[in-house]
Amino acid sequence: MMPFTALLLSVLILREHAGWQQWSGGMLVILGMILIGTGPSRAAKRAVRSA
């Protein structure tokens, strides 16, 4: 989350310009965090169903 927070703060506080590459990279960071956070619970549910 630190890279996305740094990007967001640099745009808001320092008024720096961020291109689409930086914003899409930030969205990928957030998507990765969501996938990691939801991954184990889905795998656990599948294991219970198959047992």
N, C-alpha and C positions, 0 to 999 in steps of 0.2 A: 504494500500500500504506500510505502514511502516514495517511490518514483511518481505515482499519480498525485500524491499530496504535494510534492515539490513542484510539479507542473502546474497544478491548480493555484498554489500560492504565488508562484512566479508570475502568472497571468493576472491574478487579482491584486497583488500588492506591488509588484515591480512593473506592472503594465507591459510585460514582454509579450511578443507575438508568438503564438504556438500554431504550427501548421497542422494539416490533417494527419500527418504521420505521427506526431506526438499525441494527438487526441485519440487516434486509433490504437496506439500502443497503450495508452492509459486505460482504454476500454478493455483491451486484452488482459491487462493486469487484473481488473475488476472481475472479468469473466473467469479467469483462472482461480481467483479466490472463491468465487461462487461454486465453481465445479469441485474444488478441493473440499469446501465446507459441506457440500451435499453428497459427495462420493461415498464415504463409509456407511452412511445410513442406508443408501440404496443397495450396496453390496450385502449388508447385513440382512436386509429384507429378502433378498434373493436366496441367501444361504438358508434362511428359515423356511422359505417356501419349498426349496428343493429337498430338504431333509425329511 
